[in-house]
Each structure stands twice: as structure tokens, then as C-alpha cells.
């Protein structure tokens, strides 16, 4: 269904080159990012009060620290293709069985796989120049890209993108690199300190994918409805969110998928907002220019995209991700101010204590539900 090798080749060929740096500069950037990632772990675990274990305790339990991989844009592409293959394999297997069962299915599958491979590659080439870092939760370990025994994840830092943004913002490279590492290390701490989190999110994603209707006629009908919504041709009497508030991806979903997406949106808002809160909370002590970096970075998030870039972000739902940072950070800040860090950390007790999408917008409702019941 997807020629993954072609996807990697297409993305690698199309991705924009990174900023110009000498070989010595590149080595220095890689070394500094690795050092910042190591230092960030202690800062994050102390500030969040999550998973504070000594190296000896970790070694005694048989866990190995999740690796930090400093990659270029092509390396980011390869890592994410591995993750996509892992997550999408059940859905693609089901679609493959449906297609090969029909006349000419094998030939259509081969051709379709090439087409889809190119499309996936084009998408990855767009994203590969924008991601600063990422905690890869689901990708399997390979010789080139190892994973840890502790949750199976790995931390990726995309060096050329970090250098590009620090130059664009004209901020201190040392401070900016540490600031980015604090954010990404928070994600690593979330998954390594909360054992059930990875399986919970993976289960939600698999439930979402299992609801995907692979019947072509049904999918075409949903695409037609989506096109009508995007052009404002909503059937008369239909209520709900305006099409302008929803991405194309959301518009082709079933009602059950929208319910799952609401839960996923809430947990992703929590994770992203928590990382933003931590990077700024730790920042003043270890990142002298954190206020300048945050101001410039926020302005870049809001106004840095051109017209084509804005259209692609809307199509892919990336604008929703930017809202997750903002809304999630407000939720975390409000809860910590009300009940303290230990009180906030009740959010990690079980899937039942995760905030709902409505509670992200109304933190007091989450506090009332979780704290008053528990107390």
C-alpha cells in the first residue's frame, strides 16, 4: 500500500538543504546538543518531581537511558518512516487484503504503493525542515536508530533546524539549544516516568485507525462532503464547528473517530503544554535569555508562515498543534498555581485522570473532578 523506501528517497531528494556550517561547526553543534540533553534530564526531573531515580537505581532495574540522537533532516525522515510503518501496519494490512481481493488488485497495489510513497515523501520533506526535536515513542529500534528499554522511545534533535531557527531569531545559540532540549527532555520524562502512557496513546491511535472505512465509495463520499464544507457549501441546517476551524483530516472522519480525536487532542495538549511550561519554568535559572527567546519564538509561531505554508499547515492540522501548546500550557499553569506541582502530577495517575478536551479549556473542572473526589 505504501512504498516506504520510495517515501524516504522522495523526501530526502525534495527536502531543503540546511544552513551552511563548516564540518567543525557541525561537530560542535552535535556535541553541545548531546551535552544539553544530558543536563536537561536532571533539571526537568527536579522541576517536575517526576521519576527521580539515580543512575544506580536505573541500572539495577535493567533500564537503559533512552538514547539521544542528533540527526539531520534525512535522519529525521528515516526515523519517522519507521514509526509510521509500525503504527499504520494494521490498517495498511487491512487495506491490502481488500485491494488484492479484487480484479487486478496486485497491479493496482504496486502502482498505488508507488504513488502513495511519493505522496508520503512529499509530506515528510515539508515537515523535515520544521521540526526542532521529537521524542519518538513508537518507532522500532534499528542498528542506525536505537531505542531504549525504558518505554522503547528515543529522543531526536534535528541539528540543522535548530541552527536555522536560532540564526533566524538572532538569539544566543547556547541558550536556544538548551531551551529546546528542556522541552524535548520533558517529553522523554513524561513517557519514561509514566509507564502506562505509551500504551494508552498507542491504543487510542489504533482504535482511531481501526475505525477507518476502507471502502472506496464511502471514502469518496466523505471526501465530497469535506470539499463542500471547505468551500462553505455546508448542507442546510447542519450545525457544529465551522469548516474554517477544522483541518481537512478532521473533515473526513467518522463520528467515532472524532470522539477518539477529542481524547487524543486533550492528551497531546497536556503533553505539549506541560513541556512548554517546564521549559519556561526551568529556563530563568539555566537559560539567561529565556524571556527574549520565548518572545521571539512566539512571534515566529504566529506570523512566520507564508501563504503557502499557512495553507499546508491548515490542511495537515498543524495549526491545531500550535493551539495545543497554548491551551495546554494555560491548563498546566492554572492547575499548578491552584494545587501545586504534586497536585498537578495526579494527572499521571491513570488514563481516568487525564483531562478531557473541555477540561483543558476549564482547568477548574479538572481540579474539581480529580481532587475533590480523591480528597
Secondary structure, DSSP 8 states (H G I E B T S, - for coil): ---HHHHHHHHHHHS-------HHHHHHHHHHHHHHHHHHHHHHHHHHT-----HHHHHHHT-----EEEE-HHHHHHHHHHHHHHHHHHHHHHHHHHHHTSTTHHHHHHHHHHHHHHHHHHHHHHHHTT--EEEE-S----SSS---SSSS-EEEEEHHHHHHHHHHHT--HHHHHHHHHHHHHHHHHHHHH-TTHHHHHHHHHHHHHHT----HHHHHHHHHHHHHHHTT---TT--SS-GGGS-HHHHT--HHHHHHHHHHHHHHHHHHHHHHHHHHHHHHHH-TTHHHHHHHHHHHHHH---HHHHHHHHHHTHHHHHHHHHHHHHHHHHHHHHHHHHHHGGGGS-GGGS--HHHHH-HHHHHIIIIIHH-
